[in-house]
Amino acid sequence: MHEHAAGARVVYRVFTVATGLGAWLVPFTVARGHRGPGPLRALLAELGERLGCRTELL
């Protein structure tokens, strides 16, 4: 969570800590359904609805 001119900004980052063969396989096997802006957009929409505020992806 960071301050932003419009209110607050939530930063979403994903880090891979796997090494060796696992590091090569992770992108193909882990969280395939959670990639891209779709799931994050849905989460922000739900948060905005619950909190009664506007949300948007920057």
mmCIF file of the C-alpha atoms, coordinates in Angstrom:
data_MODEL
# 
_entry.id   MODEL 
# 
loop_
_atom_site.group_PDB 
_atom_site.id 
_atom_site.type_symbol 
_atom_site.label_atom_id 
_atom_site.label_alt_id 
_atom_site.label_comp_id 
_atom_site.label_asym_id 
_atom_site.label_entity_id 
_atom_site.label_seq_id 
_atom_site.pdbx_PDB_ins_code 
_atom_site.Cartn_x 
_atom_site.Cartn_y 
_atom_site.Cartn_z 
_atom_site.occupancy 
_atom_site.B_iso_or_equiv 
_atom_site.pdbx_formal_charge 
_atom_site.auth_seq_id 
_atom_site.auth_comp_id 
_atom_site.auth_asym_id 
_atom_site.auth_atom_id 
_atom_site.pdbx_PDB_model_num 
ATOM 1  C CA . MET A 1 1  ? 0.000   0.000   0.000   1.00 0.00 ? 1  MET A CA 1 
ATOM 2  C CA . HIS A 1 2  ? 1.431   3.355   -1.081  1.00 0.00 ? 2  HIS A CA 1 
ATOM 3  C CA . GLU A 1 3  ? 0.122   6.904   -0.936  1.00 0.00 ? 3  GLU A CA 1 
ATOM 4  C CA . HIS A 1 4  ? -1.256  8.160   -4.236  1.00 0.00 ? 4  HIS A CA 1 
ATOM 5  C CA . ALA A 1 5  ? -2.761  11.446  -5.383  1.00 0.00 ? 5  ALA A CA 1 
ATOM 6  C CA . ALA A 1 6  ? -6.159  9.748   -5.804  1.00 0.00 ? 6  ALA A CA 1 
ATOM 7  C CA . GLY A 1 7  ? -6.046  7.951   -2.426  1.00 0.00 ? 7  GLY A CA 1 
ATOM 8  C CA . ALA A 1 8  ? -4.012  4.779   -1.965  1.00 0.00 ? 8  ALA A CA 1 
ATOM 9  C CA . ARG A 1 9  ? -2.205  2.496   -4.367  1.00 0.00 ? 9  ARG A CA 1 
ATOM 10 C CA . VAL A 1 10 ? -1.914  -1.262  -3.878  1.00 0.00 ? 10 VAL A CA 1 
ATOM 11 C CA . VAL A 1 11 ? 1.143   -2.769  -5.564  1.00 0.00 ? 11 VAL A CA 1 
ATOM 12 C CA . TYR A 1 12 ? 0.931   -6.423  -6.613  1.00 0.00 ? 12 TYR A CA 1 
ATOM 13 C CA . ARG A 1 13 ? 4.214   -8.224  -7.293  1.00 0.00 ? 13 ARG A CA 1 
ATOM 14 C CA . VAL A 1 14 ? 5.047   -11.886 -7.749  1.00 0.00 ? 14 VAL A CA 1 
ATOM 15 C CA . PHE A 1 15 ? 8.488   -13.276 -6.996  1.00 0.00 ? 15 PHE A CA 1 
ATOM 16 C CA . THR A 1 16 ? 9.792   -16.736 -7.823  1.00 0.00 ? 16 THR A CA 1 
ATOM 17 C CA . VAL A 1 17 ? 12.231  -18.088 -5.242  1.00 0.00 ? 17 VAL A CA 1 
ATOM 18 C CA . ALA A 1 18 ? 12.640  -21.502 -6.842  1.00 0.00 ? 18 ALA A CA 1 
ATOM 19 C CA . THR A 1 19 ? 16.098  -22.590 -8.026  1.00 0.00 ? 19 THR A CA 1 
ATOM 20 C CA . GLY A 1 20 ? 17.408  -25.161 -10.470 1.00 0.00 ? 20 GLY A CA 1 
ATOM 21 C CA . LEU A 1 21 ? 14.878  -27.246 -12.409 1.00 0.00 ? 21 LEU A CA 1 
ATOM 22 C CA . GLY A 1 22 ? 12.066  -25.924 -10.197 1.00 0.00 ? 22 GLY A CA 1 
ATOM 23 C CA . ALA A 1 23 ? 12.735  -22.366 -11.342 1.00 0.00 ? 23 ALA A CA 1 
ATOM 24 C CA . TRP A 1 24 ? 12.317  -23.461 -14.937 1.00 0.00 ? 24 TRP A CA 1 
ATOM 25 C CA . LEU A 1 25 ? 9.084   -25.369 -14.234 1.00 0.00 ? 25 LEU A CA 1 
ATOM 26 C CA . VAL A 1 26 ? 7.312   -22.806 -12.019 1.00 0.00 ? 26 VAL A CA 1 
ATOM 27 C CA . PRO A 1 27 ? 6.020   -20.568 -14.835 1.00 0.00 ? 27 PRO A CA 1 
ATOM 28 C CA . PHE A 1 28 ? 4.390   -23.594 -16.484 1.00 0.00 ? 28 PHE A CA 1 
ATOM 29 C CA . THR A 1 29 ? 2.822   -25.192 -13.419 1.00 0.00 ? 29 THR A CA 1 
ATOM 30 C CA . VAL A 1 30 ? 2.013   -22.697 -10.640 1.00 0.00 ? 30 VAL A CA 1 
ATOM 31 C CA . ALA A 1 31 ? -0.979  -20.348 -10.529 1.00 0.00 ? 31 ALA A CA 1 
ATOM 32 C CA . ARG A 1 32 ? -1.739  -20.492 -14.230 1.00 0.00 ? 32 ARG A CA 1 
ATOM 33 C CA . GLY A 1 33 ? -5.261  -19.221 -13.581 1.00 0.00 ? 33 GLY A CA 1 
ATOM 34 C CA . HIS A 1 34 ? -4.008  -16.195 -11.679 1.00 0.00 ? 34 HIS A CA 1 
ATOM 35 C CA . ARG A 1 35 ? -1.968  -14.571 -14.411 1.00 0.00 ? 35 ARG A CA 1 
ATOM 36 C CA . GLY A 1 36 ? -2.851  -11.347 -16.116 1.00 0.00 ? 36 GLY A CA 1 
ATOM 37 C CA . PRO A 1 37 ? -4.980  -8.459  -14.930 1.00 0.00 ? 37 PRO A CA 1 
ATOM 38 C CA . GLY A 1 38 ? -8.329  -10.317 -14.847 1.00 0.00 ? 38 GLY A CA 1 
ATOM 39 C CA . PRO A 1 39 ? -8.130  -11.805 -11.331 1.00 0.00 ? 39 PRO A CA 1 
ATOM 40 C CA . LEU A 1 40 ? -6.609  -8.621  -9.892  1.00 0.00 ? 40 LEU A CA 1 
ATOM 41 C CA . ARG A 1 41 ? -9.288  -6.513  -11.564 1.00 0.00 ? 41 ARG A CA 1 
ATOM 42 C CA . ALA A 1 42 ? -11.985 -8.751  -10.014 1.00 0.00 ? 42 ALA A CA 1 
ATOM 43 C CA . LEU A 1 43 ? -10.362 -8.503  -6.580  1.00 0.00 ? 43 LEU A CA 1 
ATOM 44 C CA . LEU A 1 44 ? -10.173 -4.706  -6.804  1.00 0.00 ? 44 LEU A CA 1 
ATOM 45 C CA . ALA A 1 45 ? -13.816 -4.520  -7.894  1.00 0.00 ? 45 ALA A CA 1 
ATOM 46 C CA . GLU A 1 46 ? -14.880 -6.605  -4.894  1.00 0.00 ? 46 GLU A CA 1 
ATOM 47 C CA . LEU A 1 47 ? -12.785 -4.496  -2.506  1.00 0.00 ? 47 LEU A CA 1 
ATOM 48 C CA . GLY A 1 48 ? -14.257 -1.310  -3.935  1.00 0.00 ? 48 GLY A CA 1 
ATOM 49 C CA . GLU A 1 49 ? -17.768 -2.686  -3.530  1.00 0.00 ? 49 GLU A CA 1 
ATOM 50 C CA . ARG A 1 50 ? -17.152 -3.720  0.075   1.00 0.00 ? 50 ARG A CA 1 
ATOM 51 C CA . LEU A 1 51 ? -15.476 -0.424  0.986   1.00 0.00 ? 51 LEU A CA 1 
ATOM 52 C CA . GLY A 1 52 ? -17.845 1.748   -1.031  1.00 0.00 ? 52 GLY A CA 1 
ATOM 53 C CA . CYS A 1 53 ? -15.106 3.371   -3.089  1.00 0.00 ? 53 CYS A CA 1 
ATOM 54 C CA . ARG A 1 54 ? -13.831 3.482   -6.669  1.00 0.00 ? 54 ARG A CA 1 
ATOM 55 C CA . THR A 1 55 ? -10.992 1.185   -7.740  1.00 0.00 ? 55 THR A CA 1 
ATOM 56 C CA . GLU A 1 56 ? -8.994  1.050   -10.971 1.00 0.00 ? 56 GLU A CA 1 
ATOM 57 C CA . LEU A 1 57 ? -5.872  -0.513  -12.421 1.00 0.00 ? 57 LEU A CA 1 
ATOM 58 C CA . LEU A 1 58 ? -3.157  1.993   -13.270 1.00 0.00 ? 58 LEU A CA 1 
# 
